[in-house]
């Protein structure tokens, strides 16, 4: 996909969206199966080749289990089959890093993507004090940690490339939200997304779609409406 800002050309791959909230009724994302189907259908029409659903898992408010996620994935995939929507859809989770993750790892209950990657986020108030231990334990289990939307964390703003470089030095990957380029999360997130793009540190650009309105905005960004 090609993106433009003034006279500068931004170009990056958007073929596998590895961060989305389209499994219905599991978190603050999509609420109905009909809306989920409509979103996936629209994503398919502009060339997305794989969608990974990543419901929030956060203590104590959104403790989705493997069974919760996999059961809803079966429901969604069955409906997509009925609608003849052929885009491959799998499921993992977006984990808000906390001590509870260490217990999930111990019990082998972590949900990873089809590439064995685990999506991690901080609270937007402060970085997790358990982050280093979680990253180490994930790697010990053979998982690759992926940091979700670092451009949105206010505590990273002053040195976002430095923080992300250090995360990658630990063996992790970086994911940036495409809607950050439209200013959807504010000026600081927009600035951070551009810095990370220019740094070459980003491994994934993703939608982080929670509803149909965000998906429609994503299409506009991809079409160059904000660049």
Buried (B, 14 or more C-beta within 10 A) or exposed (E): BEBEBEEEEBEBEBEBBBBBBBBBBBBEBBBEBEBBBBBBBBBBEEEBEBBBBBBBBBBEEBEBEBEBBEEBBEBBBEBBEEEEBEBEBBBBBBBBBBEBBEEBBEEEEBBBBEBEBBBBBBEEEEEBEBBEBBBEBBBEBEBBBBBBBBBBBEBBBEEBBEBBEEBBEEEBBBBBBBBBBBEBBEEBBBBBBBBBBEBEBBBBBBBBBBBBEBBEBBBEBBEEEBB
